[in-house]
Amino acid sequence: MSDSYAQFEKRISLVAEKHARLAGGYTARVGADGLISLVPRPRRSYMRLRVFAALIIGFFLFKSLTIVLTGPLAYAERVEVMAAGTAFEKVGAWVMQIGPVSEFISLMMIRLFS
């Protein structure tokens, strides 16, 4: 008796899992034997894109805050010193140079905080 109950519970859990998967959307497909079966749509994960966008935005905010705190002239001098260094420092100087986006954000920060 308990064996049949365990099999019943297993079937119920499988049906519940399939129902949960189908709740996110499904596609009906007709098999070679004419049986219509519902297949869940694959879920697209935008988490990687969100993390990448957050990193880019965080980088520009950090760079702009650094420009605001050190001042644009002192910041440019430090980047020039970095550009005269090794190849790794040259790449860092190129990345950290004042660009239009970071300049705009830093100007907005200066207006906001002063």
DRENPALO-627805 format. One line per field, with one value per atom (N, C-alpha, C): atom name; residue number from 1; x, y, z. Coordinates in pm, whole numbers, plus 50000, padded with zeros to 5 digits. Example, Ala and Ser with C-alpha at 12.3 -4.5 7.8 and 13.67 -1.06 7.14 Angstrom:
<atoms>
pati	(N, CA, C, N, CA, C);
vodo	(1, 1, 1, 2, 2, 2);
u	(51319, 51230, 51320, 51285, 51367, 51290);
v	(49431, 49550, 49670, 49775, 49894, 50003);
w	(50780, 50780, 50780, 50708, 50714, 50787);
</atoms>
This chain:
<atoms>
pati	(N, CA, C, N, CA, C, N, CA, C, N, CA, C, N, CA, C, N, CA, C, N, CA, C, N, CA, C, N, CA, C, N, CA, C, N, CA, C, N, CA, C, N, CA, C, N, CA, C, N, CA, C, N, CA, C, N, CA, C, N, CA, C, N, CA, C, N, CA, C, N, CA, C, N, CA, C, N, CA, C, N, CA, C, N, CA, C, N, CA, C, N, CA, C, N, CA, C, N, CA, C, N, CA, C, N, CA, C, N, CA, C, N, CA, C, N, CA, C, N, CA, C, N, CA, C, N, CA, C, N, CA, C, N, CA, C, N, CA, C, N, CA, C, N, CA, C, N, CA, C, N, CA, C, N, CA, C, N, CA, C, N, CA, C, N, CA, C, N, CA, C, N, CA, C, N, CA, C, N, CA, C, N, CA, C, N, CA, C, N, CA, C, N, CA, C, N, CA, C, N, CA, C, N, CA, C, N, CA, C, N, CA, C, N, CA, C, N, CA, C, N, CA, C, N, CA, C, N, CA, C, N, CA, C, N, CA, C, N, CA, C, N, CA, C, N, CA, C, N, CA, C, N, CA, C, N, CA, C, N, CA, C, N, CA, C, N, CA, C, N, CA, C, N, CA, C, N, CA, C, N, CA, C, N, CA, C, N, CA, C, N, CA, C, N, CA, C, N, CA, C, N, CA, C, N, CA, C, N, CA, C, N, CA, C, N, CA, C, N, CA, C, N, CA, C, N, CA, C, N, CA, C, N, CA, C, N, CA, C, N, CA, C, N, CA, C, N, CA, C, N, CA, C, N, CA, C, N, CA, C, N, CA, C, N, CA, C, N, CA, C, N, CA, C, N, CA, C, N, CA, C, N, CA, C, N, CA, C, N, CA, C, N, CA, C, N, CA, C);
vodo	(1, 1, 1, 2, 2, 2, 3, 3, 3, 4, 4, 4, 5, 5, 5, 6, 6, 6, 7, 7, 7, 8, 8, 8, 9, 9, 9, 10, 10, 10, 11, 11, 11, 12, 12, 12, 13, 13, 13, 14, 14, 14, 15, 15, 15, 16, 16, 16, 17, 17, 17, 18, 18, 18, 19, 19, 19, 20, 20, 20, 21, 21, 21, 22, 22, 22, 23, 23, 23, 24, 24, 24, 25, 25, 25, 26, 26, 26, 27, 27, 27, 28, 28, 28, 29, 29, 29, 30, 30, 30, 31, 31, 31, 32, 32, 32, 33, 33, 33, 34, 34, 34, 35, 35, 35, 36, 36, 36, 37, 37, 37, 38, 38, 38, 39, 39, 39, 40, 40, 40, 41, 41, 41, 42, 42, 42, 43, 43, 43, 44, 44, 44, 45, 45, 45, 46, 46, 46, 47, 47, 47, 48, 48, 48, 49, 49, 49, 50, 50, 50, 51, 51, 51, 52, 52, 52, 53, 53, 53, 54, 54, 54, 55, 55, 55, 56, 56, 56, 57, 57, 57, 58, 58, 58, 59, 59, 59, 60, 60, 60, 61, 61, 61, 62, 62, 62, 63, 63, 63, 64, 64, 64, 65, 65, 65, 66, 66, 66, 67, 67, 67, 68, 68, 68, 69, 69, 69, 70, 70, 70, 71, 71, 71, 72, 72, 72, 73, 73, 73, 74, 74, 74, 75, 75, 75, 76, 76, 76, 77, 77, 77, 78, 78, 78, 79, 79, 79, 80, 80, 80, 81, 81, 81, 82, 82, 82, 83, 83, 83, 84, 84, 84, 85, 85, 85, 86, 86, 86, 87, 87, 87, 88, 88, 88, 89, 89, 89, 90, 90, 90, 91, 91, 91, 92, 92, 92, 93, 93, 93, 94, 94, 94, 95, 95, 95, 96, 96, 96, 97, 97, 97, 98, 98, 98, 99, 99, 99, 100, 100, 100, 101, 101, 101, 102, 102, 102, 103, 103, 103, 104, 104, 104, 105, 105, 105, 106, 106, 106, 107, 107, 107, 108, 108, 108, 109, 109, 109, 110, 110, 110, 111, 111, 111, 112, 112, 112, 113, 113, 113, 114, 114, 114);
u	(50081, 50000, 50086, 50190, 50274, 50355, 50386, 50460, 50376, 50249, 50162, 50142, 50136, 50122, 50247, 50365, 50490, 50496, 50451, 50448, 50351, 50237, 50138, 50196, 50262, 50324, 50431, 50506, 50610, 50547, 50437, 50369, 50311, 50256, 50200, 50309, 50424, 50534, 50586, 50591, 50634, 50536, 50407, 50306, 50318, 50341, 50354, 50478, 50588, 50710, 50688, 50623, 50596, 50503, 50404, 50313, 50388, 50480, 50559, 50645, 50703, 50784, 50698, 50578, 50490, 50428, 50428, 50368, 50443, 50570, 50650, 50634, 50548, 50527, 50559, 50490, 50512, 50482, 50526, 50500, 50440, 50336, 50274, 50341, 50379, 50443, 50368, 50359, 50294, 50404, 50401, 50501, 50471, 50561, 50544, 50421, 50385, 50269, 50138, 50144, 50023, 49988, 50070, 50045, 50090, 50005, 50038, 50100, 50222, 50287, 50327, 50320, 50355, 50499, 50579, 50720, 50744, 50804, 50828, 50927, 50903, 50996, 51122, 51236, 51358, 51359, 51404, 51409, 51539, 51525, 51643, 51687, 51813, 51866, 51934, 51884, 51944, 52033, 52062, 52143, 52284, 52343, 52479, 52482, 52381, 52374, 52358, 52277, 52257, 52385, 52457, 52582, 52684, 52692, 52786, 52752, 52623, 52581, 52610, 52588, 52617, 52766, 52850, 52995, 53038, 52984, 53018, 52972, 52850, 52798, 52879, 52911, 52993, 53131, 53190, 53321, 53316, 53215, 53204, 53175, 53095, 53069, 53196, 53273, 53399, 53496, 53509, 53601, 53557, 53429, 53379, 53396, 53373, 53393, 53540, 53628, 53771, 53808, 53751, 53776, 53727, 53609, 53551, 53637, 53679, 53752, 53894, 53962, 54100, 54107, 54004, 54007, 54051, 53995, 54025, 54172, 54236, 54376, 54468, 54450, 54533, 54510, 54386, 54354, 54425, 54420, 54485, 54637, 54694, 54839, 54873, 54791, 54817, 54804, 54709, 54694, 54814, 54867, 54987, 55107, 55121, 55231, 55216, 55093, 55069, 55098, 55072, 55094, 55242, 55328, 55472, 55534, 55455, 55506, 55513, 55498, 55505, 55384, 55384, 55273, 55141, 55146, 55027, 54974, 55066, 55026, 54972, 55025, 54974, 54830, 54802, 54665, 54573, 54620, 54543, 54520, 54620, 54605, 54505, 54507, 54411, 54268, 54250, 54117, 54072, 54165, 54128, 54131, 54160, 54161, 54020, 54015, 53886, 53817, 53703, 53624, 53497, 53420, 53298, 53196, 53184, 53086, 53127, 53252, 53299, 53304, 53335, 53335, 53193, 53096, 52957, 52908, 52939, 52894, 52962, 53090, 53160, 53106, 53070, 53009, 52874, 52797, 52668, 52688, 52792, 52821, 52862, 52942, 52985, 52863, 52776, 52655, 52564, 52558, 52470, 52521, 52651, 52707, 52753, 52755, 52801, 52690);
v	(49881, 50000, 50126, 50126, 50245, 50263, 50150, 50159, 50227, 50196, 50259, 50407, 50439, 50578, 50658, 50599, 50666, 50691, 50594, 50614, 50725, 50728, 50833, 50971, 50983, 51110, 51152, 51056, 51086, 51139, 51076, 51123, 51262, 51288, 51419, 51526, 51495, 51592, 51619, 51516, 51537, 51625, 51605, 51688, 51832, 51852, 51987, 52057, 51983, 52041, 52082, 51996, 52028, 52147, 52155, 52269, 52398, 52393, 52512, 52556, 52460, 52495, 52554, 52500, 52548, 52683, 52722, 52849, 52968, 52950, 53058, 53070, 52994, 52996, 52861, 52828, 52697, 52703, 52601, 52583, 52445, 52438, 52309, 52249, 52124, 52055, 51925, 51894, 51769, 51669, 51555, 51453, 51374, 51283, 51201, 51109, 51075, 50989, 51067, 51200, 51282, 51332, 51299, 51340, 51485, 51568, 51708, 51714, 51768, 51781, 51926, 51969, 52105, 52106, 52193, 52204, 52344, 52355, 52488, 52567, 52698, 52786, 52801, 52807, 52829, 52970, 52979, 53109, 53179, 53306, 53387, 53459, 53450, 53513, 53643, 53751, 53882, 53922, 53828, 53859, 53902, 53835, 53871, 54012, 54046, 54180, 54284, 54255, 54349, 54369, 54261, 54272, 54352, 54325, 54399, 54547, 54580, 54720, 54786, 54715, 54771, 54797, 54708, 54730, 54852, 54869, 54984, 55113, 55115, 55235, 55266, 55162, 55182, 55236, 55186, 55236, 55384, 55425, 55566, 55653, 55604, 55680, 55695, 55586, 55591, 55689, 55681, 55769, 55914, 55941, 56078, 56130, 56045, 56087, 56117, 56039, 56065, 56199, 56229, 56358, 56472, 56456, 56562, 56582, 56475, 56486, 56539, 56501, 56547, 56675, 56705, 56821, 56778, 56840, 56796, 56813, 56921, 56942, 56842, 56822, 56726, 56585, 56553, 56422, 56401, 56503, 56493, 56477, 56545, 56532, 56390, 56333, 56196, 56095, 56118, 56029, 56043, 56164, 56184, 56113, 56117, 56046, 55895, 55848, 55706, 55668, 55759, 55730, 55718, 55772, 55764, 55636, 55551, 55431, 55311, 55195, 55068, 55050, 54941, 54915, 54898, 54834, 54816, 54951, 55039, 55172, 55256, 55235, 55308, 55267, 55139, 55092, 55151, 55153, 55214, 55362, 55431, 55574, 55597, 55509, 55523, 55502, 55403, 55375, 55487, 55544, 55644, 55787, 55808, 55944, 56003, 56135, 56202, 56195, 56130, 56118, 56200, 56204, 56285, 56237, 56108, 56056, 56090, 56061, 56088, 56239, 56319, 56463, 56514, 56464, 56505, 56466, 56342, 56296, 56376, 56405, 56483, 56625, 56685, 56818, 56814, 56709, 56695, 56675, 56602, 56583, 56714, 56792, 56921, 57012, 57016, 57098, 57047, 56917, 56858, 56881, 56866, 56874, 57012, 57109, 57243, 57343);
w	(50000, 50000, 50000, 50080, 50087, 49958, 49889, 49763, 49655, 49649, 49550, 49582, 49712, 49753, 49716, 49731, 49695, 49544, 49465, 49320, 49282, 49350, 49324, 49357, 49470, 49509, 49408, 49358, 49258, 49130, 49085, 48965, 48987, 49104, 49135, 49133, 49189, 49191, 49049, 48965, 48827, 48750, 48773, 48708, 48756, 48885, 48941, 48884, 48871, 48813, 48668, 48591, 48451, 48441, 48528, 48528, 48560, 48654, 48689, 48570, 48498, 48381, 48270, 48251, 48145, 48180, 48307, 48347, 48289, 48256, 48198, 48048, 47988, 47845, 47784, 47678, 47618, 47469, 47399, 47257, 47238, 47157, 47128, 47004, 47015, 46903, 46875, 46748, 46707, 46672, 46737, 46713, 46587, 46551, 46432, 46443, 46566, 46586, 46598, 46582, 46587, 46726, 46826, 46963, 46982, 47038, 47066, 47205, 47212, 47342, 47364, 47488, 47524, 47574, 47516, 47551, 47608, 47726, 47782, 47696, 47687, 47615, 47698, 47631, 47708, 47766, 47886, 47952, 47915, 47884, 47853, 47979, 48005, 48125, 48087, 48141, 48118, 48235, 48323, 48440, 48400, 48303, 48261, 48204, 48127, 48069, 48178, 48277, 48388, 48468, 48494, 48569, 48488, 48359, 48273, 48270, 48257, 48256, 48390, 48500, 48632, 48649, 48597, 48604, 48524, 48405, 48321, 48387, 48436, 48503, 48628, 48705, 48825, 48791, 48683, 48643, 48609, 48530, 48494, 48615, 48710, 48831, 48916, 48927, 49000, 48936, 48806, 48733, 48748, 48736, 48749, 48891, 48989, 49128, 49155, 49097, 49111, 49048, 48933, 48867, 48954, 49012, 49096, 49221, 49286, 49411, 49393, 49285, 49265, 49184, 49110, 49022, 48883, 48780, 48643, 48605, 48647, 48610, 48678, 48809, 48882, 48829, 48794, 48739, 48606, 48520, 48389, 48406, 48504, 48529, 48573, 48659, 48706, 48592, 48503, 48388, 48295, 48279, 48196, 48255, 48386, 48452, 48429, 48436, 48413, 48268, 48174, 48033, 47999, 48083, 48058, 48115, 48176, 48241, 48149, 48210, 48138, 48047, 47973, 47880, 47956, 48071, 48153, 48201, 48241, 48286, 48171, 48051, 47934, 47903, 47916, 47895, 48002, 48126, 48235, 48212, 48160, 48132, 48020, 47920, 47811, 47863, 47951, 48006, 48098, 48174, 48274, 48221, 48095, 48043, 48049, 48057, 48067, 47931, 47929, 47807, 47818, 47711, 47715, 47818, 47837, 47933, 48075, 48109, 48245, 48272, 48170, 48188, 48215, 48141, 48161, 48300, 48341, 48473, 48583, 48566, 48669, 48678, 48564, 48568, 48638, 48613, 48682, 48832, 48872, 49013, 49078, 49009, 49063, 49082, 48984, 48997, 49107, 49124, 49223, 49366, 49386, 49520, 49562, 49470, 49513, 49513);
</atoms>
